[in-house]
Amino acid sequence: MRYSVETVATEKHPNRWLIAGMGTLLQLCLGAVYAWSWFQKPLTEGYGWTNAQVAWTFSFAIGFLGLAAAAGGVALPRFGPRTLAVTGSLLFGAGHLLAALALELRALPLLWLGYGVVGGIGLGLGYVTPVATAAKWFPDKKGLVTGMVVMGFGFGALLMSKAIAPALMTLAGGRLPLVFAGAGAIMGGAGLVAALYMRNPPAAAAASMAGSGTAVADAPTDWRRFALMWLVFFCNITAGIAIIGFQSPLFQDLWRQKDATLAPAALAAAGATLIGVSSLFNGLGRLLWGAASDRLGQLGVFRLMLGTQIAAFVALAFVREPWLFGTLICYVLLCYGGGFGVMPAFVLNTFGARRMPVLYGCILTAWSAAGVVGPQVVAQLKDRFGAAASGYAFAFGAGLLALGFLITLAIRPPDRGGRT
């Protein structure tokens, strides 16, 4: 029996939109890591750790995310998406529980190990699986659907910073160990439910999809092109992730300069609002830029995102009005998220469906490197220069984006059917 794309959605096999929706839910749970800046100030003030020491937790999480995603891309054909997604969800939840124990013991290395290493591995295994799986179910809408799935990751910070973390903080009476334990139970549990829905299309349907004319045939791997794509991804991520990890403290610094009478609670609320709103743009950017890349081509979209962000970062270095600052941050996050929405289709169109899980997982190691470089540069600047660190941080980001834009000019489009 021969299957078409439409048949896959209506036969006894799971509806492909349900699988895409569950993939989005799984990403939503994992994306809670992007609310880390919500915890940055309470941890530095409550435990006496420096900004750089606390930021290493986030850096380890993103670092091991990329490494685990690369390993997961290799393991995915052997173990299947459900096994990897379930493992990732369990490890992500366990990382939160270890972090809770670390805070109870005031043990910084255990916090790095729990939230950073164990949780980061869970993030990587959980992240790569729904993206690669959804791409197989939707060869006709690669950019749109992979953008939709990773959109959930961007929205995770909104859910954590504006709903889960404040509610748990109230219920726990301000005790951070209980907050982390509760967050692990909620996000790990919901992610586990979503992970159980992850599966590949039937073999017959997948074969028909590959022959439908919308999927891209495999081509020999051009490692020079891969390296240039990796660098472009790294530049875009590093600039954005440096802001994600510190947007709340930077925003609070501006409000403090504008009105020195603001209470700490009001400053914290303002920071949480920016995290929530910017996470919406992070999520929407993954969907909107991903969908746009189906029409404009992935390479052209990357050039547009990088070029416009240079102007945004230069403006951020001079802006002193908090709400204008927030608007520019939201645009940066829109393009930051867009990189994640565009890259899966970029890899798929460039290297083909068979190589996509492995090469996409490998390209996510750029996220690992960026997760270390971006937050640590800003943390060191903030520890050394205090409120004046923002200008240096934005200059650093603008320089990286300019480098990324120049690299895109050295990437030639694929020699075959793709529109990149």
N, C-alpha and C positions, 0 to 999 in steps of 0.2 A: 504493500500500500504506500502511496506517495503522499507526503504531508506538505502543506504549504504553511506560510507564516500564520494565516488566519486559522487553519485547522488546529495548529498547536494550541491556540487560545480557547478552542471550543470542544475538543475531544475530551476523553476521560483524563488526560494528563492535566496537571495543574494549570490554571489560567496564568498566562505569562504576566499579566498586569498584577495579579496577586503576588507573584514571586518578586516582581519589581517593587511593589509596595512593602513587602516584608523586608526586602533589602534596604529600603529607605528607612524603615523603623530600626533595623539593626544599626545603620549608620547614625541615626539620631541618638541612640544610646551611647555609642562609642564617642560621638562628637562632644560629649560632656567634658572631655579633656580640654577643649578650647575655652572653658570657663576658668582656667587655672588662675588668671589674673584676679579673679574674685577672691581667691585664697591667699594671694601673694602678700598683701598687707597684714591680714590677721596672723599669718605665720611668722612674718618678720617681727611684728610687734609683740606677739604672744609668747614666742619661743626664743627671742633674742638672736635669731639667725640673720645673716646678711641677705641682701637681695640676691647676690650671686649664689649663695648656698641654697636658698629656696628655689631659685630658677633652675638649678641643676635637676631638680625633680621633674620639671616639665621637659627639660632638654633630654633627659634619659628616656622619658616616655616617648617623645617623638623620635629620638634616635633609634630605639629598639622597635618602634612601629615600622620604620622603613626597612630595617634589617629583617624583621619577621615577615613583612609583606613580600620581600624578595624570596625568602625561603618558602613562604606560602604559595607563591606563584609557581615554584618548581614542584611543590608537593601536591598542588591542586589536582592535576590529572590522575595521580595515584590514589589519593584518599577521598576525593570528591568534595564538593562545596559544603555539604551538611556537616561532615566531620570537622573540617577546618573552622567553620563558623561557630559551631557549638564549643569547640576548644577555645576559640578566641573570646567568646562571651564569658565562659567560666573563668578564664585567666584574668580578664578585665575586672570582673567582680572580686576575684581573690586579691588582686592588686590593691583595691580600695580597702579591703579588710586588713591587709598587712599594713597599709598606711595608717589605719586607725590604731593598730597596735603600736606602730612606731611613734605616733603622737602621744599616746598614753605613756609610753616609756621615755618620751623626749629623745628618741634615737634617730638622728638625721640620716645615718647610713641605711637604716632599715626603711626609712621613708623613700630613699632613692631606690632601694632594692624592690620594695613592694609596689609603690605607684609607678616608679620609673621603669624598672626592668620587667617585672612580672606583668604589670598592667600594660606596659608598652608592647610586649610580645603579644598579649591578647588583642591589643588594638590592631597590630599588623595583620595577624591571621584573620581577624574579623573584617578588616577594611578591604583587603584585596578580593575576598571571596564574592560578595554580592556584586561588585563592579564587574569582575570577569564573567560572572554567571549571567548577569543581566545583558551584557553585550552579546552573549550567545543566543539569548531568546529574542533579541531585537536587532537583527542585522539591517533592518530597514529604517531604524531610528536610533542609530548608535549614539550620536551626540546628545540627543534629547533624553534618552533613557539613562545612560550612564551619568548625565548631568543631574537627572532627577534623583538617582540613588545617592550620589555623593552630596546632593543638597541636604540630605538628612544630617550628614556630619556637621555641616555648617550651622544647622538649627540647634544642634545639641547644646551649644553654649547658652542659647536663649533659654532653653528648658531648665538647664542647671542653675544659671545665675539669677533668673527671675522667678522661678517656682520652687524647684527641689531644694537647692541650698538654703535659701531664706527660710523655707518652711521647716527644714530639718534643724536649722540653727535655732529657731524659736522653740521647737519641740525639745531640743537637746539642752536648752538653757545656755547656749553659747559654747558648748563643749565640742571642739572640733573633732576629737576621735569618734564621737557618736555620729557626727555629720558625715564623715567619710564612710563609716560602716553602713549607715542608712543609704547613702548614695550608691554604694557597691551592691547592696541587696536589690535596690530598685532598678538600676541600669543594667546590672548583670542579669537579673531575672527576666526583664523585658527583652533584652537582647537574646537570651537563650530561646525564648518562645519564637522570636523572629528567625533565629538561626535554623530552627527545625524545618522551615519551609524552603531552605536553599537546596536546589537540585538542578542538574543540567537538563536541557531539552532531550527528548527521545532521540536515539541515534538516527532513526529514519528522518525525523523532522530536521535534525541538525544537518544531515546530508542534503536535504532539499533546500534548506536555507542557504547553505554554502553554494548551491548551484542556482540560486534564484537571480543572480546578477547583482544583488545588492551587497553581498559580502565581498571582501577583498581576498584574493588568492594569496598564498604564501609567496614570499620573495626572499632571496638570500639576504642575510642580515648585513646591513651596512653599518659597521661599528663606528665609523667616523660620524655618521649622521646620528646614531644613537647617543654618542658622547656629547654632541652639540645640543641635542634635545634635552639631555640630562642637565647640562649647564644652564640652559634657558629656564628649565623647571626650578633648578636650585636658586637662581637669582630672584625669580618671582616669589618663591616660597620664603626665602630668607628675609626679604624686605617686609613681607606681610606678617610673618610669624614673630618677628621682633616687636611688631606693634601689638599683636594679639596678646602676647605674654605680659605686656606692660601698659595696655591702653587705659586700664582703670587707674593705676597710680599717676600716669601722666595727665589724665583728665582731671583728677583730683588736685594735682599741683596747680593747674591753670585756674580752677575754681578758688583755690586757697589764695592765689595771687590777686584774684579779682575781688574777693570778699573774705577778709581774714577772720570775720566773725562766724563763719559757717562751722557748725558742729561736726565732729567726726562722723556721726551717723548720717548727716545730710551729704557729706562728701562721699561716703561709701555708697549711698543710694544713687548718687549721680554716676559713680563709676559703674555700678551694676546696670544702670539704664543704658549706658553706652555699650557695655558688653552685649546686652540683649538686643539692642537695635542693630549694632554692627553685625551680630551673628545672623540676623535676617538677611542682610546684604551678602554676607559670606555664603549663605545657603542659596539665595536667589541667583547669585553670580554663577554658581555651578550649573544651575538649570538654564539661565538665559544665555550665557556665553557658550555653553555646550550646544544648545539648540542653534545659536547663530553660526557656530562652526560648521554645521551641516550645510549651510548655504554659502558662507564666506570662505570656508577652508580654515583648518586649524592653525596653520602657520600665520595667515593674515590676522586672525583673531589674537594670537599671542603678540604680534607686533603692535596691534592697537592697544592692548591692555598694558604692555610695558611702556609704550611711548607716553600714554596719558598719565600713567602713574608717576612718571618722572616729574611732571608739572605739579602733581598733587603733593609729592614729598617736599619739593622745593617750597611750596606754599606753606606746608605744615611747619617748616623751620621758622617762619616769621609770624604765624598766626598767634594771637593772644586772646582772641574771643573764644570761649569754650565751645559754643554751639557751632561756630564755623569749623573749629577743630574737629568736632564730632562728625560733621558732614563730610569732611575730607577723609577721616578715618573710615567712614562707611564706604566711600568710593574705593579706597585702597582694599578693603575687605571684599568688595564686590569683584574686583579683579583678582585678588588672591584666591577666592573661591572659584573664579572662572578658570584658573589654571588647572584645578583638579577636575573641573567639568569637561575641559577640552582635551586633556592629555590622554585619557583612555581611547578616545576615537582617533587621536593623532597616532598613537602606537598601533592601533588596529589597522588604520588605513595605510600606514607606512610599512609594517612588517607582516601583516596578515593574521588571520584568526588563530592559526595553530600556535604561533609564537607569542600571541598577545599576553596570556597569563604570566609566562616567564619574564618576558621583556618589560611588561608593565610593572610587575613586582620588582624587577631590578631598578627600574627608573624611579621607583618610590624611595630608593636609598638616597636620592637627592633630598627628600623630606627629612631623612635621618640627619644628614649633614647640616641642613638648614636649621633643624630643631636644636642643634648644639650651637651653631655659629650665631644665629640671630638673637636668641634670648640672652646668651652669655655676653655678647658685645654690649647690648643695652644694659644688662645688669651691672657690668663693670663700669660703664659710663655713669649709671645712676648712683652707684656706691661712691664714685670718685667726685662727681660734679653735682649731685643732688638734683634740684629742680632745673638746673641749667643743662642737664644731660640731653634733653629732648632735641636741641638744635644739632648736636653731634650725631644723634641717632638717625635723624631724618636725612642728614647729609650722607651718612653711610648707606641708607636705603636708596636714595636717589642715584648714588654711584653704582650700586648693584644693578638697579633697573636699567641704567644706561648701558652697562656691560651686557646685560641680557638682550637688550634691543639690538645691539651691534652683532651679537652672535646669531640672532635670527636672520640677519642679512647674509650670513655665510651658509645657511641651510638651504639646499636646493629642494624643490618639491619632489615627491616621488616620481619615478620614471613611468609609473603605470597609473591605472585608473583613478586613484584618489584625488581629492580636490585640495590637498594640503600644499 
